[in-house]
């Protein structure tokens, strides 16, 4: 397994953890009330979502790029 694949797996796992935290935060009662009143999530929840999506995409890209080098 190449170094690129290992880094890709770590980044992909980190993205999954961030998305899990975003999902848990979005289901919190205070977050749901805030979203109902303002129509958007709080800044912390949005950063978890954005960071999670970016990390998942980057992890997949590293895995694909590492697999294509063989």
PDB file of N, CA, C and O in Angstrom:
ATOM      1  N   UNK A   1       0.851  -1.167   0.000  1.00  0.00           N
ATOM      2  CA  UNK A   1       0.000   0.000   0.000  1.00  0.00           C
ATOM      3  C   UNK A   1       0.901   1.235   0.000  1.00  0.00           C
ATOM      4  O   UNK A   1       1.799   1.355   0.833  1.00  0.00           O
ATOM      5  N   UNK A   2       0.659   2.137  -0.926  1.00  0.00           N
ATOM      6  CA  UNK A   2       1.516   3.318  -1.058  1.00  0.00           C
ATOM      7  C   UNK A   2       1.164   4.375  -0.010  1.00  0.00           C
ATOM      8  O   UNK A   2       0.114   4.325   0.631  1.00  0.00           O
ATOM      9  N   UNK A   3       2.063   5.312   0.136  1.00  0.00           N
ATOM     10  CA  UNK A   3       1.861   6.390   1.094  1.00  0.00           C
ATOM     11  C   UNK A   3       0.642   7.229   0.716  1.00  0.00           C
ATOM     12  O   UNK A   3      -0.075   7.699   1.600  1.00  0.00           O
ATOM     13  N   UNK A   4       0.400   7.421  -0.558  1.00  0.00           N
ATOM     14  CA  UNK A   4      -0.756   8.180  -1.015  1.00  0.00           C
ATOM     15  C   UNK A   4      -2.056   7.493  -0.606  1.00  0.00           C
ATOM     16  O   UNK A   4      -3.015   8.157  -0.212  1.00  0.00           O
ATOM     17  N   UNK A   5      -2.087   6.175  -0.700  1.00  0.00           N
ATOM     18  CA  UNK A   5      -3.285   5.440  -0.297  1.00  0.00           C
ATOM     19  C   UNK A   5      -3.532   5.541   1.201  1.00  0.00           C
ATOM     20  O   UNK A   5      -4.674   5.684   1.636  1.00  0.00           O
ATOM     21  N   UNK A   6      -2.473   5.467   1.986  1.00  0.00           N
ATOM     22  CA  UNK A   6      -2.615   5.566   3.437  1.00  0.00           C
ATOM     23  C   UNK A   6      -3.125   6.945   3.830  1.00  0.00           C
ATOM     24  O   UNK A   6      -4.040   7.065   4.646  1.00  0.00           O
ATOM     25  N   UNK A   7      -2.539   7.980   3.254  1.00  0.00           N
ATOM     26  CA  UNK A   7      -2.990   9.338   3.540  1.00  0.00           C
ATOM     27  C   UNK A   7      -4.433   9.519   3.080  1.00  0.00           C
ATOM     28  O   UNK A   7      -5.224  10.162   3.770  1.00  0.00           O
ATOM     29  N   UNK A   8      -4.783   8.964   1.933  1.00  0.00           N
ATOM     30  CA  UNK A   8      -6.145   9.043   1.436  1.00  0.00           C
ATOM     31  C   UNK A   8      -7.136   8.392   2.379  1.00  0.00           C
ATOM     32  O   UNK A   8      -8.215   8.936   2.613  1.00  0.00           O
ATOM     33  N   UNK A   9      -6.787   7.237   2.925  1.00  0.00           N
ATOM     34  CA  UNK A   9      -7.666   6.567   3.883  1.00  0.00           C
ATOM     35  C   UNK A   9      -7.831   7.377   5.159  1.00  0.00           C
ATOM     36  O   UNK A   9      -8.932   7.466   5.701  1.00  0.00           O
ATOM     37  N   UNK A  10      -6.743   7.969   5.643  1.00  0.00           N
ATOM     38  CA  UNK A  10      -6.806   8.782   6.861  1.00  0.00           C
ATOM     39  C   UNK A  10      -7.683  10.010   6.626  1.00  0.00           C
ATOM     40  O   UNK A  10      -8.523  10.338   7.465  1.00  0.00           O
ATOM     41  N   UNK A  11      -7.499  10.685   5.507  1.00  0.00           N
ATOM     42  CA  UNK A  11      -8.291  11.877   5.197  1.00  0.00           C
ATOM     43  C   UNK A  11      -9.755  11.504   4.991  1.00  0.00           C
ATOM     44  O   UNK A  11     -10.646  12.235   5.423  1.00  0.00           O
ATOM     45  N   UNK A  12     -10.009  10.386   4.344  1.00  0.00           N
ATOM     46  CA  UNK A  12     -11.379   9.914   4.151  1.00  0.00           C
ATOM     47  C   UNK A  12     -12.042   9.605   5.491  1.00  0.00           C
ATOM     48  O   UNK A  12     -13.203   9.955   5.700  1.00  0.00           O
ATOM     49  N   UNK A  13     -11.323   8.960   6.390  1.00  0.00           N
ATOM     50  CA  UNK A  13     -11.854   8.661   7.719  1.00  0.00           C
ATOM     51  C   UNK A  13     -12.117   9.945   8.504  1.00  0.00           C
ATOM     52  O   UNK A  13     -13.135  10.062   9.186  1.00  0.00           O
ATOM     53  N   UNK A  14     -11.202  10.902   8.407  1.00  0.00           N
ATOM     54  CA  UNK A  14     -11.391  12.186   9.078  1.00  0.00           C
ATOM     55  C   UNK A  14     -12.638  12.894   8.551  1.00  0.00           C
ATOM     56  O   UNK A  14     -13.400  13.476   9.323  1.00  0.00           O
ATOM     57  N   UNK A  15     -12.840  12.844   7.250  1.00  0.00           N
ATOM     58  CA  UNK A  15     -14.037  13.439   6.658  1.00  0.00           C
ATOM     59  C   UNK A  15     -15.306  12.766   7.158  1.00  0.00           C
ATOM     60  O   UNK A  15     -16.307  13.430   7.426  1.00  0.00           O
ATOM     61  N   UNK A  16     -15.258  11.443   7.283  1.00  0.00           N
ATOM     62  CA  UNK A  16     -16.408  10.724   7.824  1.00  0.00           C
ATOM     63  C   UNK A  16     -16.712  11.130   9.254  1.00  0.00           C
ATOM     64  O   UNK A  16     -17.877  11.280   9.623  1.00  0.00           O
ATOM     65  N   UNK A  17     -15.677  11.308  10.059  1.00  0.00           N
ATOM     66  CA  UNK A  17     -15.863  11.735  11.447  1.00  0.00           C
ATOM     67  C   UNK A  17     -16.459  13.146  11.494  1.00  0.00           C
ATOM     68  O   UNK A  17     -17.368  13.408  12.281  1.00  0.00           O
ATOM     69  N   UNK A  18     -15.956  14.044  10.663  1.00  0.00           N
ATOM     70  CA  UNK A  18     -16.487  15.405  10.633  1.00  0.00           C
ATOM     71  C   UNK A  18     -17.950  15.422  10.192  1.00  0.00           C
ATOM     72  O   UNK A  18     -18.756  16.165  10.752  1.00  0.00           O
ATOM     73  N   UNK A  19     -18.298  14.611   9.194  1.00  0.00           N
ATOM     74  CA  UNK A  19     -19.688  14.539   8.763  1.00  0.00           C
ATOM     75  C   UNK A  19     -20.574  13.940   9.849  1.00  0.00           C
ATOM     76  O   UNK A  19     -21.726  14.348   9.998  1.00  0.00           O
ATOM     77  N   UNK A  20     -20.052  12.974  10.611  1.00  0.00           N
ATOM     78  CA  UNK A  20     -20.808  12.414  11.731  1.00  0.00           C
ATOM     79  C   UNK A  20     -21.082  13.486  12.774  1.00  0.00           C
ATOM     80  O   UNK A  20     -22.201  13.596  13.276  1.00  0.00           O
ATOM     81  N   UNK A  21     -20.053  14.289  13.108  1.00  0.00           N
ATOM     82  CA  UNK A  21     -20.246  15.368  14.072  1.00  0.00           C
ATOM     83  C   UNK A  21     -21.250  16.401  13.559  1.00  0.00           C
ATOM     84  O   UNK A  21     -22.055  16.922  14.331  1.00  0.00           O
ATOM     85  N   UNK A  22     -21.205  16.692  12.277  1.00  0.00           N
ATOM     86  CA  UNK A  22     -22.159  17.643  11.693  1.00  0.00           C
ATOM     87  C   UNK A  22     -23.575  17.095  11.777  1.00  0.00           C
ATOM     88  O   UNK A  22     -24.515  17.828  12.085  1.00  0.00           O
ATOM     89  N   UNK A  23     -23.724  15.800  11.500  1.00  0.00           N
ATOM     90  CA  UNK A  23     -25.055  15.180  11.581  1.00  0.00           C
ATOM     91  C   UNK A  23     -25.575  15.210  13.005  1.00  0.00           C
ATOM     92  O   UNK A  23     -26.743  15.521  13.236  1.00  0.00           O
ATOM     93  N   UNK A  24     -24.703  14.883  13.978  1.00  0.00           N
ATOM     94  CA  UNK A  24     -25.118  14.900  15.384  1.00  0.00           C
ATOM     95  C   UNK A  24     -25.467  16.319  15.826  1.00  0.00           C
ATOM     96  O   UNK A  24     -26.446  16.527  16.543  1.00  0.00           O
ATOM     97  N   UNK A  25     -24.667  17.294  15.398  1.00  0.00           N
ATOM     98  CA  UNK A  25     -24.928  18.680  15.782  1.00  0.00           C
ATOM     99  C   UNK A  25     -26.223  19.184  15.163  1.00  0.00           C
ATOM    100  O   UNK A  25     -26.957  19.942  15.797  1.00  0.00           O
ATOM    101  N   UNK A  26     -26.512  18.773  13.936  1.00  0.00           N
ATOM    102  CA  UNK A  26     -27.723  19.262  13.280  1.00  0.00           C
ATOM    103  C   UNK A  26     -28.988  18.679  13.905  1.00  0.00           C
ATOM    104  O   UNK A  26     -30.074  19.228  13.720  1.00  0.00           O
ATOM    105  N   UNK A  27     -28.865  17.583  14.637  1.00  0.00           N
ATOM    106  CA  UNK A  27     -30.019  16.987  15.300  1.00  0.00           C
ATOM    107  C   UNK A  27     -30.208  17.461  16.728  1.00  0.00           C
ATOM    108  O   UNK A  27     -31.160  17.049  17.391  1.00  0.00           O
ATOM    109  N   UNK A  28     -29.326  18.314  17.213  1.00  0.00           N
ATOM    110  CA  UNK A  28     -29.456  18.836  18.567  1.00  0.00           C
ATOM    111  C   UNK A  28     -30.660  19.781  18.631  1.00  0.00           C
ATOM    112  O   UNK A  28     -30.932  20.502  17.671  1.00  0.00           O
ATOM    113  N   UNK A  29     -31.379  19.781  19.754  1.00  0.00           N
ATOM    114  CA  UNK A  29     -32.573  20.631  19.870  1.00  0.00           C
ATOM    115  C   UNK A  29     -32.294  22.119  19.635  1.00  0.00           C
ATOM    116  O   UNK A  29     -33.072  22.797  18.964  1.00  0.00           O
ATOM    117  N   UNK A  30     -31.203  22.619  20.178  1.00  0.00           N
ATOM    118  CA  UNK A  30     -30.874  24.039  19.995  1.00  0.00           C
ATOM    119  C   UNK A  30     -30.592  24.331  18.521  1.00  0.00           C
ATOM    120  O   UNK A  30     -30.993  25.372  18.000  1.00  0.00           O
ATOM    121  N   UNK A  31     -29.904  23.413  17.860  1.00  0.00           N
ATOM    122  CA  UNK A  31     -29.590  23.583  16.437  1.00  0.00           C
ATOM    123  C   UNK A  31     -30.861  23.560  15.601  1.00  0.00           C
ATOM    124  O   UNK A  31     -30.995  24.349  14.666  1.00  0.00           O
ATOM    125  N   UNK A  32     -31.789  22.675  15.918  1.00  0.00           N
ATOM    126  CA  UNK A  32     -33.036  22.599  15.166  1.00  0.00           C
ATOM    127  C   UNK A  32     -33.870  23.848  15.367  1.00  0.00           C
ATOM    128  O   UNK A  32     -34.516  24.319  14.432  1.00  0.00           O
ATOM    129  N   UNK A  33     -33.863  24.393  16.583  1.00  0.00           N
ATOM    130  CA  UNK A  33     -34.591  25.642  16.842  1.00  0.00           C
ATOM    131  C   UNK A  33     -33.956  26.793  16.071  1.00  0.00           C
ATOM    132  O   UNK A  33     -34.657  27.607  15.470  1.00  0.00           O
ATOM    133  N   UNK A  34     -32.644  26.857  16.091  1.00  0.00           N
ATOM    134  CA  UNK A  34     -31.939  27.902  15.351  1.00  0.00           C
ATOM    135  C   UNK A  34     -32.217  27.799  13.858  1.00  0.00           C
ATOM    136  O   UNK A  34     -32.436  28.810  13.191  1.00  0.00           O
ATOM    137  N   UNK A  35     -32.210  26.576  13.336  1.00  0.00           N
ATOM    138  CA  UNK A  35     -32.467  26.369  11.909  1.00  0.00           C
ATOM    139  C   UNK A  35     -33.907  26.715  11.565  1.00  0.00           C
ATOM    140  O   UNK A  35     -34.171  27.239  10.483  1.00  0.00           O
ATOM    141  N   UNK A  36     -34.843  26.435  12.464  1.00  0.00           N
ATOM    142  CA  UNK A  36     -36.246  26.753  12.210  1.00  0.00           C
ATOM    143  C   UNK A  36     -36.484  28.264  12.207  1.00  0.00           C
ATOM    144  O   UNK A  36     -37.303  28.765  11.436  1.00  0.00           O
ATOM    145  N   UNK A  37     -35.774  28.981  13.059  1.00  0.00           N
ATOM    146  CA  UNK A  37     -35.968  30.432  13.154  1.00  0.00           C
ATOM    147  C   UNK A  37     -35.216  31.205  12.074  1.00  0.00           C
ATOM    148  O   UNK A  37     -35.728  32.187  11.537  1.00  0.00           O
ATOM    149  N   UNK A  38     -34.007  30.763  11.760  1.00  0.00           N
ATOM    150  CA  UNK A  38     -33.179  31.519  10.817  1.00  0.00           C
ATOM    151  C   UNK A  38     -33.141  30.907   9.425  1.00  0.00           C
ATOM    152  O   UNK A  38     -32.811  31.591   8.456  1.00  0.00           O
ATOM    153  N   UNK A  39     -33.479  29.618   9.316  1.00  0.00           N
ATOM    154  CA  UNK A  39     -33.444  28.953   8.023  1.00  0.00           C
ATOM    155  C   UNK A  39     -32.075  28.421   7.649  1.00  0.00           C
ATOM    156  O   UNK A  39     -31.876  27.964   6.524  1.00  0.00           O
ATOM    157  N   UNK A  40     -31.125  28.473   8.576  1.00  0.00           N
ATOM    158  CA  UNK A  40     -29.795  27.939   8.298  1.00  0.00           C
ATOM    159  C   UNK A  40     -29.204  27.393   9.586  1.00  0.00           C
ATOM    160  O   UNK A  40     -29.663  27.702  10.686  1.00  0.00           O
ATOM    161  N   UNK A  41     -28.174  26.574   9.422  1.00  0.00           N
ATOM    162  CA  UNK A  41     -27.492  25.996  10.569  1.00  0.00           C
ATOM    163  C   UNK A  41     -26.508  26.994  11.154  1.00  0.00           C
ATOM    164  O   UNK A  41     -26.170  27.995  10.522  1.00  0.00           O
ATOM    165  N   UNK A  42     -26.050  26.711  12.370  1.00  0.00           N
ATOM    166  CA  UNK A  42     -25.057  27.586  12.993  1.00  0.00           C
ATOM    167  C   UNK A  42     -23.723  27.456  12.254  1.00  0.00           C
ATOM    168  O   UNK A  42     -23.513  26.527  11.474  1.00  0.00           O
ATOM    169  N   UNK A  43     -22.846  28.394  12.516  1.00  0.00           N
ATOM    170  CA  UNK A  43     -21.551  28.418  11.834  1.00  0.00           C
ATOM    171  C   UNK A  43     -20.728  27.160  12.123  1.00  0.00           C
ATOM    172  O   UNK A  43     -20.100  26.609  11.219  1.00  0.00           O
ATOM    173  N   UNK A  44     -20.727  26.707  13.371  1.00  0.00           N
ATOM    174  CA  UNK A  44     -19.938  25.510  13.706  1.00  0.00           C
ATOM    175  C   UNK A  44     -20.421  24.295  12.932  1.00  0.00           C
ATOM    176  O   UNK A  44     -19.607  23.529  12.415  1.00  0.00           O
ATOM    177  N   UNK A  45     -21.720  24.108  12.844  1.00  0.00           N
ATOM    178  CA  UNK A  45     -22.260  22.967  12.117  1.00  0.00           C
ATOM    179  C   UNK A  45     -21.928  23.067  10.637  1.00  0.00           C
ATOM    180  O   UNK A  45     -21.599  22.063  10.005  1.00  0.00           O
ATOM    181  N   UNK A  46     -22.009  24.255  10.086  1.00  0.00           N
ATOM    182  CA  UNK A  46     -21.672  24.436   8.670  1.00  0.00           C
ATOM    183  C   UNK A  46     -20.199  24.126   8.411  1.00  0.00           C
ATOM    184  O   UNK A  46     -19.869  23.529   7.387  1.00  0.00           O
ATOM    185  N   UNK A  47     -19.304  24.526   9.329  1.00  0.00           N
ATOM    186  CA  UNK A  47     -17.878  24.240   9.145  1.00  0.00           C
ATOM    187  C   UNK A  47     -17.617  22.748   9.222  1.00  0.00           C
ATOM    188  O   UNK A  47     -16.777  22.228   8.488  1.00  0.00           O
ATOM    189  N   UNK A  48     -18.337  22.043  10.115  1.00  0.00           N
ATOM    190  CA  UNK A  48     -18.204  20.581  10.161  1.00  0.00           C
ATOM    191  C   UNK A  48     -18.644  19.974   8.835  1.00  0.00           C
ATOM    192  O   UNK A  48     -17.979  19.082   8.309  1.00  0.00           O
ATOM    193  N   UNK A  49     -19.755  20.450   8.295  1.00  0.00           N
ATOM    194  CA  UNK A  49     -20.260  19.906   7.025  1.00  0.00           C
ATOM    195  C   UNK A  49     -19.293  20.181   5.878  1.00  0.00           C
ATOM    196  O   UNK A  49     -18.960  19.279   5.109  1.00  0.00           O
ATOM    197  N   UNK A  50     -18.850  21.413   5.767  1.00  0.00           N
ATOM    198  CA  UNK A  50     -17.939  21.796   4.684  1.00  0.00           C
ATOM    199  C   UNK A  50     -16.617  21.036   4.809  1.00  0.00           C
ATOM    200  O   UNK A  50     -16.118  20.480   3.831  1.00  0.00           O
ATOM    201  N   UNK A  51     -16.060  21.019   6.009  1.00  0.00           N
ATOM    202  CA  UNK A  51     -14.799  20.309   6.222  1.00  0.00           C
ATOM    203  C   UNK A  51     -14.927  18.820   5.949  1.00  0.00           C
ATOM    204  O   UNK A  51     -14.017  18.209   5.388  1.00  0.00           O
ATOM    205  N   UNK A  52     -16.052  18.233   6.342  1.00  0.00           N
ATOM    206  CA  UNK A  52     -16.270  16.812   6.100  1.00  0.00           C
ATOM    207  C   UNK A  52     -16.362  16.481   4.630  1.00  0.00           C
ATOM    208  O   UNK A  52     -15.766  15.507   4.171  1.00  0.00           O
ATOM    209  N   UNK A  53     -17.102  17.280   3.891  1.00  0.00           N
ATOM    210  CA  UNK A  53     -17.252  17.037   2.454  1.00  0.00           C
ATOM    211  C   UNK A  53     -15.917  17.219   1.739  1.00  0.00           C
ATOM    212  O   UNK A  53     -15.555  16.412   0.882  1.00  0.00           O
ATOM    213  N   UNK A  54     -15.188  18.270   2.087  1.00  0.00           N
ATOM    214  CA  UNK A  54     -13.885  18.512   1.457  1.00  0.00           C
ATOM    215  C   UNK A  54     -12.921  17.364   1.766  1.00  0.00           C
ATOM    216  O   UNK A  54     -12.197  16.906   0.882  1.00  0.00           O
ATOM    217  N   UNK A  55     -12.913  16.900   3.015  1.00  0.00           N
ATOM    218  CA  UNK A  55     -12.007  15.817   3.391  1.00  0.00           C
ATOM    219  C   UNK A  55     -12.384  14.507   2.692  1.00  0.00           C
ATOM    220  O   UNK A  55     -11.502  13.759   2.273  1.00  0.00           O
ATOM    221  N   UNK A  56     -13.667  14.227   2.564  1.00  0.00           N
ATOM    222  CA  UNK A  56     -14.091  13.004   1.872  1.00  0.00           C
ATOM    223  C   UNK A  56     -13.677  13.057   0.405  1.00  0.00           C
ATOM    224  O   UNK A  56     -13.156  12.078  -0.128  1.00  0.00           O
ATOM    225  N   UNK A  57     -13.906  14.185  -0.243  1.00  0.00           N
ATOM    226  CA  UNK A  57     -13.535  14.321  -1.659  1.00  0.00           C
ATOM    227  C   UNK A  57     -12.019  14.218  -1.826  1.00  0.00           C
ATOM    228  O   UNK A  57     -11.537  13.557  -2.745  1.00  0.00           O
ATOM    229  N   UNK A  58     -11.276  14.869  -0.942  1.00  0.00           N
ATOM    230  CA  UNK A  58      -9.813  14.805  -1.031  1.00  0.00           C
ATOM    231  C   UNK A  58      -9.311  13.383  -0.774  1.00  0.00           C
ATOM    232  O   UNK A  58      -8.391  12.919  -1.447  1.00  0.00           O
ATOM    233  N   UNK A  59      -9.904  12.700   0.186  1.00  0.00           N
ATOM    234  CA  UNK A  59      -9.509  11.326   0.470  1.00  0.00           C
ATOM    235  C   UNK A  59      -9.770  10.402  -0.710  1.00  0.00           C
ATOM    236  O   UNK A  59      -8.926   9.575  -1.054  1.00  0.00           O
ATOM    237  N   UNK A  60     -10.929  10.541  -1.326  1.00  0.00           N
ATOM    238  CA  UNK A  60     -11.249   9.727  -2.498  1.00  0.00           C
ATOM    239  C   UNK A  60     -10.287  10.046  -3.642  1.00  0.00           C
ATOM    240  O   UNK A  60      -9.824   9.146  -4.343  1.00  0.00           O
ATOM    241  N   UNK A  61      -9.990  11.337  -3.825  1.00  0.00           N
ATOM    242  CA  UNK A  61      -9.058  11.726  -4.896  1.00  0.00           C
ATOM    243  C   UNK A  61      -7.676  11.131  -4.654  1.00  0.00           C
ATOM    244  O   UNK A  61      -7.034  10.669  -5.597  1.00  0.00           O
ATOM    245  N   UNK A  62      -7.211  11.133  -3.414  1.00  0.00           N
ATOM    246  CA  UNK A  62      -5.905  10.542  -3.116  1.00  0.00           C
ATOM    247  C   UNK A  62      -5.916   9.037  -3.334  1.00  0.00           C
ATOM    248  O   UNK A  62      -4.937   8.477  -3.825  1.00  0.00           O
ATOM    249  N   UNK A  63      -7.004   8.380  -2.977  1.00  0.00           N
ATOM    250  CA  UNK A  63      -7.090   6.939  -3.199  1.00  0.00           C
ATOM    251  C   UNK A  63      -7.110   6.604  -4.683  1.00  0.00           C
ATOM    252  O   UNK A  63      -6.457   5.653  -5.112  1.00  0.00           O
ATOM    253  N   UNK A  64      -7.847   7.371  -5.463  1.00  0.00           N
ATOM    254  CA  UNK A  64      -7.927   7.121  -6.904  1.00  0.00           C
ATOM    255  C   UNK A  64      -6.587   7.411  -7.560  1.00  0.00           C
ATOM    256  O   UNK A  64      -6.116   6.644  -8.400  1.00  0.00           O
ATOM    257  N   UNK A  65      -5.979   8.525  -7.171  1.00  0.00           N
ATOM    258  CA  UNK A  65      -4.685   8.887  -7.741  1.00  0.00           C
ATOM    259  C   UNK A  65      -3.610   7.869  -7.381  1.00  0.00           C
ATOM    260  O   UNK A  65      -2.764   7.533  -8.210  1.00  0.00           O
ATOM    261  N   UNK A  66      -3.645   7.378  -6.139  1.00  0.00           N
ATOM    262  CA  UNK A  66      -2.667   6.372  -5.718  1.00  0.00           C
ATOM    263  C   UNK A  66      -2.873   5.043  -6.434  1.00  0.00           C
ATOM    264  O   UNK A  66      -1.910   4.339  -6.735  1.00  0.00           O
ATOM    265  N   UNK A  67      -4.139   4.699  -6.706  1.00  0.00           N
ATOM    266  CA  UNK A  67      -4.414   3.456  -7.414  1.00  0.00           C
ATOM    267  C   UNK A  67      -4.095   3.543  -8.903  1.00  0.00           C
ATOM    268  O   UNK A  67      -3.811   2.527  -9.538  1.00  0.00           O
ATOM    269  N   UNK A  68      -4.140   4.743  -9.460  1.00  0.00           N
ATOM    270  CA  UNK A  68      -3.875   4.915 -10.886  1.00  0.00           C
ATOM    271  C   UNK A  68      -2.381   4.858 -11.191  1.00  0.00           C
ATOM    272  O   UNK A  68      -1.997   4.631 -12.338  1.00  0.00           O
ATOM    273  N   UNK A  69      -1.545   5.057 -10.197  1.00  0.00           N
ATOM    274  CA  UNK A  69      -0.090   5.064 -10.422  1.00  0.00           C
ATOM    275  C   UNK A  69       0.480   3.682 -10.624  1.00  0.00           C
ATOM    276  O   UNK A  69       1.599   3.559 -11.122  1.00  0.00           O
ATOM    277  N   UNK A  70      -0.223   2.658 -10.269  1.00  0.00           N
ATOM    278  CA  UNK A  70       0.300   1.291 -10.359  1.00  0.00           C
ATOM    279  C   UNK A  70       0.538   0.873 -11.758  1.00  0.00           C
ATOM    280  O   UNK A  70       0.978  -0.252 -12.000  1.00  0.00           O
TER     281      UNK A  70
END
